[in-house]
Amino acid sequence: MKRPLKHLLDYLILCFLMSVSVVLTLLFNGNRHFQIITIVNTSFFYFLWGVLHHRKEKTLEPKIITEYLVMAILGTVLVISLL
């Protein structure tokens, strides 16, 4: 039971980041420019969060960095194309 609690703060930060992103995207409804800025910033901070999380856990490898980068880019393209 202690293992999941070890990561609780990290995942709370990620959930907060994603929640703020959703709220800002909805708040900027009608202003596509600010929505795109919000989505790109969210993807960047998601990538940064993943790298810092794995660095803290001492499990950071190039393939993990690549995975977070690809997922951030794919998420950005997907969400922007849905706007």
Backbone as CSV, one residue per row, in Angstrom:
resi,resn,N_x,N_y,N_z,CA_x,CA_y,CA_z,C_x,C_y,C_z
1,MET,0.813,-1.205,0.000,0.000,0.000,0.000,0.851,1.261,0.000
2,LYS,2.081,1.162,0.457,2.925,2.355,0.502,3.405,2.773,-0.886
3,ARG,3.548,1.840,-1.788,4.053,2.165,-3.125,3.157,3.164,-3.860
4,PRO,1.840,2.954,-3.942,1.001,3.946,-4.638,1.001,5.312,-3.947
5,LEU,1.089,5.348,-2.634,1.096,6.628,-1.930,2.367,7.418,-2.211
6,LYS,3.423,6.723,-2.598,4.685,7.378,-2.909,4.542,8.308,-4.114
7,HIS,3.678,7.937,-5.039,3.500,8.714,-6.269,2.288,9.626,-6.219
8,LEU,1.619,9.684,-5.105,0.359,10.423,-5.018,0.526,11.894,-5.403
9,LEU,1.541,12.560,-4.893,1.748,13.975,-5.211,2.011,14.171,-6.701
10,ASP,2.814,13.310,-7.291,3.094,13.420,-8.728,1.819,13.342,-9.546
11,TYR,0.967,12.382,-9.228,-0.253,12.201,-10.009,-1.301,13.265,-9.693
12,LEU,-1.296,13.778,-8.487,-2.181,14.903,-8.180,-1.795,16.134,-8.992
13,ILE,-0.505,16.362,-9.138,-0.024,17.481,-9.957,-0.464,17.286,-11.411
14,LEU,-0.313,16.059,-11.925,-0.730,15.780,-13.304,-2.236,15.969,-13.468
15,CYS,-3.025,15.489,-12.526,-4.485,15.666,-12.601,-4.867,17.139,-12.535
16,PHE,-4.204,17.898,-11.681,-4.458,19.334,-11.589,-4.130,20.018,-12.913
17,LEU,-2.997,19.669,-13.495,-2.580,20.241,-14.779,-3.616,19.947,-15.866
18,MET,-4.067,18.728,-15.948,-5.043,18.363,-16.969,-6.399,19.025,-16.712
19,SER,-6.784,19.129,-15.454,-8.053,19.780,-15.115,-8.032,21.261,-15.479
20,VAL,-6.952,21.933,-15.150,-6.812,23.348,-15.496,-6.839,23.518,-17.019
21,SER,-6.211,22.601,-17.719,-6.202,22.666,-19.178,-7.603,22.544,-19.757
22,VAL,-8.387,21.614,-19.240,-9.760,21.439,-19.729,-10.583,22.698,-19.438
23,VAL,-10.446,23.234,-18.232,-11.198,24.437,-17.867,-10.801,25.613,-18.759
24,LEU,-9.507,25.795,-18.975,-9.060,26.906,-19.820,-9.512,26.740,-21.267
25,THR,-9.476,25.509,-21.758,-9.928,25.268,-23.129,-11.413,25.585,-23.269
26,LEU,-12.200,25.212,-22.280,-13.628,25.538,-22.313,-13.867,27.027,-22.093
27,LEU,-13.063,27.645,-21.259,-13.191,29.072,-20.984,-12.893,29.906,-22.231
28,PHE,-11.924,29.454,-23.016,-11.549,30.174,-24.237,-12.369,29.710,-25.442
29,ASN,-13.522,29.113,-25.191,-14.386,28.668,-26.276,-14.722,29.858,-27.174
30,GLY,-14.478,29.694,-28.449,-14.720,30.782,-29.389,-13.443,31.522,-29.762
31,ASN,-12.386,31.318,-29.012,-11.110,31.947,-29.321,-10.098,30.838,-29.605
32,ARG,-10.073,30.393,-30.846,-9.254,29.249,-31.244,-7.768,29.464,-30.947
33,HIS,-7.284,30.685,-31.072,-5.867,30.978,-30.847,-5.465,30.639,-29.399
34,PHE,-6.253,31.087,-28.436,-5.935,30.805,-27.033,-6.137,29.327,-26.696
35,GLN,-7.092,28.688,-27.343,-7.276,27.254,-27.128,-6.051,26.469,-27.597
36,ILE,-5.537,26.830,-28.740,-4.344,26.153,-29.268,-3.147,26.392,-28.352
37,ILE,-2.987,27.621,-27.881,-1.894,27.916,-26.948,-2.036,27.071,-25.683
38,THR,-3.253,26.954,-25.170,-3.497,26.157,-23.969,-3.151,24.686,-24.211
39,ILE,-3.556,24.152,-25.343,-3.312,22.746,-25.656,-1.825,22.469,-25.847
40,VAL,-1.131,23.343,-26.545,0.306,23.161,-26.750,1.052,23.257,-25.423
41,ASN,0.683,24.215,-24.588,1.321,24.335,-23.272,1.048,23.105,-22.403
42,THR,-0.158,22.589,-22.463,-0.496,21.390,-21.697,0.356,20.206,-22.150
43,SER,0.518,20.061,-23.445,1.347,18.971,-23.972,2.796,19.122,-23.542
44,PHE,3.288,20.355,-23.576,4.664,20.587,-23.142,4.848,20.231,-21.664
45,PHE,3.910,20.666,-20.827,4.033,20.373,-19.399,3.799,18.896,-19.099
46,TYR,2.982,18.213,-19.897,2.824,16.767,-19.758,4.149,16.066,-20.045
47,PHE,4.803,16.466,-21.121,6.109,15.913,-21.470,7.118,16.182,-20.358
48,LEU,7.148,17.406,-19.889,8.067,17.780,-18.818,7.763,17.002,-17.538
49,TRP,6.486,16.857,-17.205,6.089,16.097,-16.024,6.588,14.659,-16.118
50,GLY,6.414,14.033,-17.284,6.843,12.651,-17.474,8.344,12.487,-17.313
51,VAL,9.100,13.399,-17.890,10.564,13.327,-17.777,10.987,13.523,-16.328
52,LEU,10.430,14.512,-15.654,10.807,14.761,-14.260,10.379,13.618,-13.343
53,HIS,9.211,13.059,-13.600,8.720,11.936,-12.794,9.664,10.737,-12.906
54,HIS,10.049,10.392,-14.122,10.934,9.242,-14.310,12.361,9.540,-13.845
55,ARG,12.778,10.777,-13.952,14.099,11.139,-13.433,14.133,10.975,-11.916
56,LYS,13.064,11.387,-11.256,12.973,11.250,-9.798,12.975,9.775,-9.391
57,GLU,12.325,8.952,-10.205,12.258,7.516,-9.926,13.505,6.768,-10.393
58,LYS,14.408,7.476,-11.055,15.636,6.902,-11.610,15.336,5.807,-12.643
59,THR,14.301,6.030,-13.427,13.934,5.099,-14.499,13.913,5.789,-15.856
60,LEU,14.566,6.926,-15.947,14.543,7.707,-17.185,15.464,7.069,-18.223
61,GLU,14.895,6.757,-19.378,15.636,6.189,-20.500,15.221,6.928,-21.771
62,PRO,16.045,6.877,-22.797,15.684,7.562,-24.047,14.344,7.110,-24.621
63,LYS,14.012,5.830,-24.504,12.738,5.379,-25.066,11.546,5.928,-24.287
64,ILE,11.711,6.203,-22.997,10.642,6.813,-22.203,10.455,8.258,-22.618
65,ILE,11.561,8.957,-22.836,11.491,10.342,-23.301,10.780,10.391,-24.656
66,THR,11.152,9.479,-25.540,10.529,9.422,-26.863,9.042,9.126,-26.751
67,GLU,8.678,8.210,-25.861,7.265,7.869,-25.681,6.461,9.080,-25.219
68,TYR,6.954,9.807,-24.226,6.236,10.994,-23.750,6.166,12.061,-24.832
69,LEU,7.230,12.222,-25.600,7.232,13.212,-26.677,6.214,12.851,-27.757
70,VAL,6.196,11.591,-28.162,5.256,11.155,-29.203,3.821,11.288,-28.710
71,MET,3.547,10.898,-27.464,2.191,11.007,-26.930,1.751,12.472,-26.820
72,ALA,2.673,13.351,-26.433,2.340,14.773,-26.339,2.014,15.344,-27.720
73,ILE,2.802,14.998,-28.711,2.554,15.484,-30.071,1.258,14.904,-30.615
74,LEU,1.054,13.599,-30.414,-0.163,12.961,-30.902,-1.405,13.564,-30.223
75,GLY,-1.334,13.788,-28.931,-2.452,14.402,-28.209,-2.744,15.803,-28.693
76,THR,-1.684,16.562,-28.931,-1.845,17.929,-29.424,-2.534,17.936,-30.795
77,VAL,-2.052,17.123,-31.686,-2.629,17.070,-33.034,-4.074,16.593,-32.973
78,LEU,-4.344,15.594,-32.163,-5.699,15.054,-32.054,-6.677,16.081,-31.498
79,VAL,-6.310,16.731,-30.415,-7.224,17.691,-29.783,-7.419,18.924,-30.665
80,ILE,-6.352,19.422,-31.254,-6.486,20.603,-32.125,-7.333,20.272,-33.359
81,SER,-7.198,19.064,-33.873,-7.999,18.702,-35.049,-9.484,18.553,-34.682
82,LEU,-9.787,18.296,-33.415,-11.172,18.169,-32.994,-11.841,19.513,-32.695
83,LEU,-11.043,20.581,-32.586,-11.622,21.896,-32.286,-12.416,22.433,-33.470
